[in-house]
Amino acid sequence: MVAGTKRPTAGGGGTKGGPKKGQKITKKYIINAQQPTQDRIFDPSAFTTFLQQRIKVDGLTGNLGDSINVTNLNDGRIEIVAHREFSGRYIKYLTKKFLKKQQLRDWLRVVSTSKGEYSLKFFNVVGDEGEEEED
């Protein structure tokens, strides 16, 4: 055999970024819908109940228990606190699903403003002033 340097094997390492065993996970997400709520086209209380009914825990919908709390902060903001592994993309997916169900998907979009915070914003509609030509 040829003597040489040892090469590390692929994937050798353990849990690098994940939580250690016995360590509690708490993730907090905020959905900011102040602007559509002030314009009275978005109902945050209906969205809160939608999330409580639709979030899946261990493969079952509506199985939140003590591990996930969904609260309406009454100023157009919804707070989700998860005491288990939970994805922010899943919240974005459910928000889009709610907007589609309420037929608001054509006017609102979900934007991640910072880590753990999503915002509902209106699409920028530029006026059609430049297209019309007067004779």
N, C-alpha and C positions, 0 to 999 in steps of 0.2 A: 504494500500500500504506500501511497505517497503521503508524506507528512506535510501538513499545512495548517493554516489557521482554521479554527472552528467557525462555522457559519451559523448564525442564529436561525432557528427554525421559524417558520411562519406562524404567527399567532401566539407565540410563546410569551406569556406575560400574565395573566390573572385579570382582575378587574381594575383597570387603570382609573377610569373616571367615575365609575358607579359608586353607590353608597356601600359602606361596609356592613357586614352582617350585624343585625341588632340596632342599626342606626335608623332613626325615623326620617321619612321623606315628607316634606311639606312644600307643595308648589302652589303659588298664588297667581291667578290669572284675572285680568280685568278687561271687560268689554265696554268700551266707551261709545255710547250711542246718544250723547247729549244733543248734538245738532239735529238728527232726525226726530228725536223726542220733542224738542222745542217746536219743530215744524208740524208736530202732531201727525206724522205718518208712520211712526214706529211706536209700538206698545211694549215697554220693557217688562211689565208684569206678565204679559202673555209669553214673552220670550223666556222669562225665568221658569215658568211652568213647563214650557216646551223642553228646556234643558233638563229639568228634573225628571221628565218622563222619558227622554230619549238617550241620556248618557248611559252607556253600557259599562257595567262593572262585572268582571268575571263572565262575560258573555251574555249577561241578562240585562235588559233595559229596565230602568226604574229601580235598580238594586243599589241605590246610593249608600244607604246606611249611614254610619258615622265617618266613612272614609272620604266622602266628597260632599261639600256644602255649597249650594248655589243660593246667593242672596242678591236681592235688588236693593241698591243703595239709594233709591228714590230721586236721583238727580240724572237719570238716564244712563247710569253705570251699573253693570252687573259684575259681581265678584264671585269667582269660583276658587275655592280652597280645597286642594286634594292632599290627603294624607297617605298617598300611595303613588306609584308610578303612573303618570298621566301625561298625555301629549297635548301640546298647544295647537298642533295642526288639526287635531280632532275637534277642538272647540271651533276653529275656523270652518271646518267642514260642516258642523252642525249649524253654525250661524248662516252659512250660505244656503243650507237646506231650509232653514226657517224663512229666509228672505224670498226664496223661490216659492215656498208655500203661500206666503202673504202677497205674492206678485210685486215684490219690491226690488227684485234682483236687477231690473233694468235701470234703476235710479241709484242704488246704493252698492258700495263695494266694501269688502273687509280688508283692512290694511293693518299690518303689524307695525306699530309705532315704536315700540321698544320691546325688550325681552319680557314676555309674559303679559303684554298689553296689546289689545287689538282695538281698532277704532272703525266705526262705520262712517264712511264719507260718501258724499255725493259725487257722481261722475262729473268731471268738468265738461260742461256743454258750452262750446263757443258759438256765439250767435252767427246766423247765416247772413250777416250784413254784407260781407264781401262778395257773395255769390250773385246777389241781385244786381242787375245792370239796368239803369234807367235810360230810356231813349230820349 
